[in-house]
Amino acid sequence: MRDISEDTGGSVLLRRRAAGVAELVLNRAEKSNAFDDSIIQALIARIAEADQDPTVKVVILRSEGKHFSAGADLAWMQRMAANSHTENLEDARQLGRLLENLNTLRKPTIALVQGAAYGGAVGLAAACDIVIASTQARFCLSEVKLGLIPAVISPYVVRAIGERQCRRYFITAEVFSAEDAMNFGLVHLIADSNEAMEARCDELLRQMRGNGPIAMQAAKSLIMAVSHKPLDGTMIEDTARRIADIRVSDEGQEGLGAFLHKRQPSWISENDHDVQ
């Protein structure tokens, strides 16, 4: 996978971290990785590229510099305030598309959060499967300070931290800590420093490299299929079909065979030692 420099001036990169692992990078440190419409489009494109690349098993969302993201770029917000309702609606739909594509990306996703994660950046983290934060990370749903609301990110944030916490933080725009974010369910792991955060990420990657890549995708799809759905005959039949399908799949057969014969499955390649 090549490094990518977009029309945004290299503000969004897609690069290889290790065998099977791609990093989607916000590279706008001088602007605290705030995003605008062009960066949203670049993120959409890079997510699609990672999704379609068969060599990619895991995608890491991260940022360069001191902060994960300050949220929406103020110059972009000022420009959108001068646009029509129709133009604002289409603009918001693109952010919605980005979050949906990140949330439903077939590959497992890990967000690494340092410094500030404000506004829409909380939505980006909430749309990822796993979030690791440094103890210095700070989160804020700051939209009401600008007379706005966190509308497009709300489905993901409400699912991540729950309605009760959203009733407080959507309304107050208080800053909350990484520890609070973990207690709320937004963050899974906390590290004492950015270096320790990288080490925790590598630990997860080592754990995940032994897993069937198609099985991880199927597990992610399974969660989407059963979450917030009635436990009825339709769900029971669907889950039965899912396990039957994967048992007879090539990967399922390989995984069971490797386990029974006490050997490594074929999806673990020698290149996997690149994850240190």
C-alpha positions as CSV (number, residue, x, y, z in Angstrom):
1,M,0.0,0.0,0.0
2,R,1.4,3.4,-1.0
3,D,1.4,6.6,1.0
4,I,-1.3,8.8,-0.5
5,S,-1.2,12.6,-0.9
6,E,-4.6,14.0,-1.7
7,D,-5.7,17.4,-3.1
8,T,-6.2,18.4,0.5
9,G,-2.4,18.8,0.6
10,G,-1.6,15.5,2.2
11,S,-4.1,16.0,5.0
12,V,-5.4,12.5,4.7
13,L,-3.0,9.6,4.3
14,L,-3.4,5.8,3.9
15,R,-0.3,3.9,4.7
16,R,0.8,0.4,5.8
17,R,1.7,0.0,9.5
18,A,2.6,-3.7,9.2
19,A,1.5,-6.8,7.2
20,G,-2.3,-6.7,7.0
21,V,-2.6,-3.4,8.9
22,A,-3.4,-0.1,7.3
23,E,-3.3,3.3,9.0
24,L,-5.8,6.0,8.0
25,V,-4.2,9.2,9.2
26,L,-5.4,12.7,9.7
27,N,-2.3,14.7,8.9
28,R,-3.2,18.3,9.6
29,A,-1.4,18.9,12.9
30,E,-1.0,22.6,12.3
31,K,-4.8,22.9,12.4
32,S,-5.3,20.4,15.2
33,N,-6.5,17.9,12.6
34,A,-9.8,19.8,12.2
35,F,-11.7,18.6,9.2
36,D,-13.7,20.2,6.4
37,D,-15.6,19.0,3.4
38,S,-12.5,18.2,1.3
39,I,-11.1,16.1,4.1
40,I,-14.4,14.3,4.6
41,Q,-14.3,13.3,0.9
42,A,-10.7,12.2,1.2
43,L,-11.6,10.0,4.2
44,I,-14.5,8.5,2.4
45,A,-12.2,7.6,-0.5
46,R,-9.5,6.2,1.7
47,I,-11.9,4.1,3.7
48,A,-13.3,2.6,0.4
49,E,-9.7,1.8,-0.7
50,A,-8.9,0.1,2.6
51,D,-12.2,-1.9,2.5
52,Q,-11.5,-3.1,-1.0
53,D,-7.9,-4.0,-0.5
54,P,-7.7,-7.8,0.2
55,T,-4.4,-7.5,2.0
56,V,-5.8,-5.3,4.7
57,K,-7.1,-7.1,7.7
58,V,-7.3,-4.2,10.3
59,V,-7.6,-0.4,9.9
60,I,-6.2,2.0,12.4
61,L,-7.6,5.6,12.5
62,R,-5.1,8.0,14.0
63,S,-3.8,11.6,13.8
64,E,-0.4,13.2,13.6
65,G,0.5,15.9,16.1
66,K,-0.7,16.8,19.6
67,H,-4.5,16.3,19.0
68,F,-6.7,13.6,17.5
69,S,-9.0,16.2,16.1
70,A,-10.5,19.6,17.1
71,G,-13.6,18.6,15.1
72,A,-15.0,20.8,12.4
73,D,-12.8,23.5,10.8
74,L,-14.1,26.9,11.8
75,A,-13.5,28.3,8.3
76,W,-15.5,25.5,6.9
77,M,-18.3,26.2,9.4
78,Q,-18.3,29.9,8.5
79,R,-18.5,29.1,4.8
80,M,-21.4,26.7,5.4
81,A,-23.3,29.2,7.5
82,A,-23.4,31.4,4.4
83,N,-24.7,28.6,2.2
84,S,-28.3,27.7,1.5
85,H,-30.3,25.1,3.5
86,T,-30.1,22.7,0.5
87,E,-26.3,23.1,0.4
88,N,-26.0,22.6,4.1
89,L,-28.2,19.5,3.9
90,E,-26.0,17.9,1.2
91,D,-22.9,18.8,3.2
92,A,-24.3,17.1,6.3
93,R,-25.2,14.1,4.3
94,Q,-21.5,13.7,3.3
95,L,-20.5,13.7,6.9
96,G,-23.2,11.1,7.5
97,R,-21.8,9.0,4.7
98,L,-18.3,9.1,6.2
99,L,-19.5,8.0,9.6
100,E,-21.7,5.2,8.1
101,N,-18.8,4.0,5.9
102,L,-16.5,3.9,8.9
103,N,-19.0,2.3,11.1
104,T,-19.8,-0.5,8.6
105,L,-16.3,-0.9,7.2
106,R,-15.9,-4.7,7.0
107,K,-12.4,-4.7,8.5
108,P,-12.0,-4.2,12.3
109,T,-11.1,-0.6,13.2
110,I,-9.0,0.8,16.0
111,A,-9.0,4.5,16.9
112,L,-5.9,6.0,18.7
113,V,-6.9,9.2,20.4
114,Q,-4.5,11.7,21.9
115,G,-5.1,15.2,23.0
116,A,-8.4,16.8,22.0
117,A,-11.2,14.9,20.4
118,Y,-14.0,17.5,20.0
119,G,-17.3,17.6,18.2
120,G,-17.3,15.4,15.1
121,A,-14.1,13.7,16.3
122,V,-16.1,12.0,19.0
123,G,-18.3,10.7,16.3
124,L,-15.3,9.3,14.4
125,A,-14.1,7.5,17.6
126,A,-17.6,6.2,18.3
127,A,-17.8,4.7,14.8
128,C,-14.7,2.6,15.3
129,D,-14.8,-0.9,16.9
130,I,-12.0,-0.3,19.4
131,V,-10.8,3.0,20.9
132,I,-7.4,3.4,22.8
133,A,-6.8,6.8,24.4
134,S,-3.9,8.4,26.2
135,T,-4.6,9.6,29.7
136,Q,-4.2,13.2,28.4
137,A,-7.0,12.8,25.9
138,R,-10.0,15.0,26.4
139,F,-13.4,14.7,24.8
140,C,-16.1,17.3,24.2
141,L,-19.4,17.4,22.4
142,S,-19.0,21.1,21.9
143,E,-21.6,21.9,19.2
144,V,-24.0,23.8,21.5
145,K,-21.2,26.3,22.2
146,L,-21.6,27.4,18.6
147,G,-25.4,27.3,18.7
148,L,-25.4,23.9,16.9
149,I,-26.2,20.3,17.8
150,P,-24.2,17.1,17.3
151,A,-26.9,15.8,15.0
152,V,-25.1,13.6,12.4
153,I,-22.8,12.0,14.9
154,S,-25.5,11.4,17.5
155,P,-26.6,7.8,16.4
156,Y,-23.0,6.6,17.0
157,V,-22.3,8.6,20.1
158,V,-25.6,7.6,21.8
159,R,-24.9,3.9,21.1
160,A,-21.4,4.3,22.5
161,I,-22.1,6.2,25.7
162,G,-25.8,5.8,26.2
163,E,-28.7,8.2,26.3
164,R,-28.2,9.2,29.9
165,Q,-24.7,10.5,29.4
166,C,-25.7,12.2,26.1
167,R,-28.5,14.0,27.9
168,R,-25.8,15.7,30.0
169,Y,-22.9,16.2,27.6
170,F,-24.9,17.1,24.5
171,I,-26.5,19.9,26.5
172,T,-23.6,21.1,28.7
173,A,-20.7,20.8,26.3
174,E,-18.5,19.9,29.3
175,V,-15.1,18.4,28.6
176,F,-14.7,14.8,29.9
177,S,-11.6,12.8,30.5
178,A,-10.3,9.6,29.0
179,E,-11.2,7.8,32.2
180,D,-14.7,9.2,32.0
181,A,-14.9,8.1,28.4
182,M,-13.9,4.6,29.3
183,N,-16.5,4.5,32.1
184,F,-19.1,5.7,29.6
185,G,-18.1,3.0,27.1
186,L,-16.6,5.1,24.4
187,V,-13.0,4.1,25.2
188,H,-11.8,0.6,25.7
189,L,-8.2,1.0,26.8
190,I,-6.2,3.9,28.4
191,A,-2.5,4.3,28.1
192,D,-0.2,6.6,30.2
193,S,1.5,8.1,27.1
194,N,1.4,8.1,23.3
195,E,4.2,5.6,23.3
196,A,2.2,3.3,25.7
197,M,-0.9,3.8,23.5
198,E,1.1,2.5,20.5
199,A,2.3,-0.5,22.6
200,R,-1.3,-1.3,23.6
201,C,-2.3,-1.1,19.9
202,D,0.5,-3.5,19.0
203,E,-0.7,-5.9,21.7
204,L,-4.2,-5.9,20.1
205,L,-2.7,-6.4,16.7
206,R,-0.7,-9.4,17.9
207,Q,-3.9,-10.8,19.4
208,M,-5.9,-10.2,16.2
209,R,-3.3,-11.6,13.8
210,G,-4.2,-15.1,14.9
211,N,-7.9,-14.6,14.0
212,G,-9.4,-15.5,10.7
213,P,-9.8,-12.3,8.7
214,I,-13.1,-13.3,7.2
215,A,-14.3,-14.5,10.6
216,M,-13.5,-11.1,12.1
217,Q,-15.5,-9.4,9.4
218,A,-18.4,-11.9,9.9
219,A,-18.3,-11.3,13.7
220,K,-18.6,-7.5,13.1
221,S,-21.5,-8.1,10.7
222,L,-23.1,-10.4,13.3
223,I,-23.0,-7.6,16.0
224,M,-24.8,-5.2,13.6
225,A,-27.4,-7.8,12.8
226,V,-28.4,-8.6,16.4
227,S,-27.9,-5.3,18.1
228,H,-31.1,-3.5,19.1
229,K,-33.2,-6.1,17.2
230,P,-35.9,-8.3,18.7
231,L,-34.8,-11.8,19.9
232,D,-37.3,-13.7,17.8
233,G,-37.5,-16.6,15.3
234,T,-36.1,-14.5,12.5
235,M,-33.0,-13.6,14.6
236,I,-32.6,-17.2,15.8
237,E,-32.7,-18.5,12.2
238,D,-30.4,-15.8,10.9
239,T,-27.7,-16.6,13.6
240,A,-28.0,-20.4,12.9
241,R,-27.5,-19.8,9.2
242,R,-24.5,-17.5,9.9
243,I,-22.6,-20.2,11.9
244,A,-23.5,-22.9,9.4
245,D,-22.3,-20.8,6.5
246,I,-18.9,-20.0,8.1
247,R,-18.4,-23.6,9.3
248,V,-18.4,-24.9,5.8
249,S,-16.5,-21.9,4.3
250,D,-12.9,-22.3,3.3
251,E,-11.6,-20.2,6.2
252,G,-13.8,-22.1,8.7
253,Q,-12.6,-25.5,7.4
254,E,-9.0,-24.2,7.5
255,G,-9.3,-22.9,11.1
256,L,-10.9,-26.0,12.4
257,G,-8.4,-28.2,10.7
258,A,-5.5,-26.2,12.0
259,F,-6.9,-26.4,15.6
260,L,-7.4,-30.2,15.4
261,H,-4.0,-30.8,13.9
262,K,-2.2,-28.4,16.2
263,R,-0.7,-26.2,13.5
264,Q,-1.0,-22.5,12.5
265,P,-3.8,-21.6,10.2
266,S,-2.8,-20.5,6.7
267,W,-3.8,-16.8,7.3
268,I,-0.9,-16.4,9.7
269,S,2.0,-15.6,7.4
270,E,5.7,-15.2,8.2
271,N,5.3,-11.4,7.5
272,D,3.0,-11.1,10.5
273,H,6.1,-10.7,12.7
274,D,6.2,-7.1,11.3
275,V,3.9,-6.2,14.2
276,Q,6.4,-5.7,17.0
